């Protein structure tokens, strides 16, 4: 705050200097509080950084446990014009032959009439009746008569919200056709129609009832895909995209024909996934150590050096890691030691990848591809390392709560800082007012003294002259 002084020769008081000296003493509690606020901000920032490291470690942990993280088998087809193939985790190595005899198709019907000269031409119904449309077994009806147009039918069909669509298309100049087609393939999604509820055994048999005698109709009922695997098993499916015949393998049926499918082993990327897990853990522990270090001549103390218990959960993580790994095979949970995954625990608490141990574990690629569970002796047990990490960083979790509590403390400190600053501002104004008033008083006294001195001198001079 700016200060001012009133001077009067040698009798003036240095108001600014006097107030500055007094306020330096008054400000000591504020300076101490601001130092604590700075430390509190550092604690919150460091805890936030730690939470980020825990989250990164959990992401790496989930990648290790997720079968989709590992390379799938490499698939190829000898006849991609008939069948294409792709794989995901869990695909079994082997060779197969697929014979496609029929593709899945949706229903499709096209109706053309010489009287359909506009997009809103009359259908040709003779009297009042109903147009009945059945989609995937669901019957829907529209009242129709001689004024019903092909556009009316198209609007009705598209408004059903079912797996069927209608459109009106121009075939030649001045000629239009109504197209009704299913949007999903397979017999279960078939589309049939008729008038007055009389459905023929074949949908096209109702075409004559749809319009006048000059109507031509053609199309196909919906049908399933039909194929044989290895000449032994016959399959039918509603779609040409088939992913439930061989584990981890998807076939896309393109046309009828025969294709030989080869499923070969893909590259083993398990080491890279595990190494990322190790790196994330070591990064977490290094951050934890830095926050709790007491400091010496060469290193500064960590922001949590005075409360190392705040990071006790790091020890819990290490303890759960030592419990090992489980995986499930044939419904049976099997336990592995951490070293069998190629993970060594060093004396300083860090992890290190051991390629020799990794390579010596029988079926390690298959184990990883089946899905593993770290930090629990039961594969189905949710009380594992992943669940524990979630309990720390989720809203209401221990680590999140620690950050929240520190933020509450900071808020209280900030409120106290504002109140203290207001009191100090008031105190400074009071000092300035007091010393400025004193300075003014001294100025007046000095002027009075000068006047009296002059008067006395004049009186003396007058007496001497007499």
Secondary structure as GFF3:
##gff-version 3
##sequence-region A 1 466
A	DSSP	three_ten_helix	9	11	.	.	.	ID=ss1
A	DSSP	alpha_helix	15	26	.	.	.	ID=ss2
A	DSSP	alpha_helix	28	65	.	.	.	ID=ss3
A	DSSP	three_ten_helix	67	69	.	.	.	ID=ss4
A	DSSP	beta_strand	74	77	.	.	.	ID=ss5
A	DSSP	beta_strand	83	87	.	.	.	ID=ss6
A	DSSP	beta_strand	94	102	.	.	.	ID=ss7
A	DSSP	beta_strand	108	112	.	.	.	ID=ss8
A	DSSP	beta_strand	129	135	.	.	.	ID=ss9
A	DSSP	beta_strand	138	144	.	.	.	ID=ss10
A	DSSP	alpha_helix	150	158	.	.	.	ID=ss11
A	DSSP	beta_strand	164	172	.	.	.	ID=ss12
A	DSSP	beta_strand	175	182	.	.	.	ID=ss13
A	DSSP	three_ten_helix	187	189	.	.	.	ID=ss14
A	DSSP	beta_strand	191	195	.	.	.	ID=ss15
A	DSSP	three_ten_helix	203	206	.	.	.	ID=ss16
A	DSSP	alpha_helix	207	210	.	.	.	ID=ss17
A	DSSP	beta_strand	216	220	.	.	.	ID=ss18
A	DSSP	beta_strand	225	229	.	.	.	ID=ss19
A	DSSP	beta_strand	233	237	.	.	.	ID=ss20
A	DSSP	beta_strand	241	242	.	.	.	ID=ss21
A	DSSP	beta_strand	249	253	.	.	.	ID=ss22
A	DSSP	beta_strand	257	264	.	.	.	ID=ss23
A	DSSP	alpha_helix	270	292	.	.	.	ID=ss24
A	DSSP	three_ten_helix	308	311	.	.	.	ID=ss25
A	DSSP	alpha_helix	313	322	.	.	.	ID=ss26
A	DSSP	beta_strand	325	329	.	.	.	ID=ss27
A	DSSP	beta_strand	332	336	.	.	.	ID=ss28
A	DSSP	three_ten_helix	338	341	.	.	.	ID=ss29
A	DSSP	beta_strand	343	345	.	.	.	ID=ss30
A	DSSP	beta_strand	351	353	.	.	.	ID=ss31
A	DSSP	alpha_helix	355	360	.	.	.	ID=ss32
A	DSSP	alpha_helix	364	370	.	.	.	ID=ss33
A	DSSP	beta_strand	372	374	.	.	.	ID=ss34
A	DSSP	alpha_helix	385	393	.	.	.	ID=ss35
A	DSSP	alpha_helix	398	465	.	.	.	ID=ss36
###
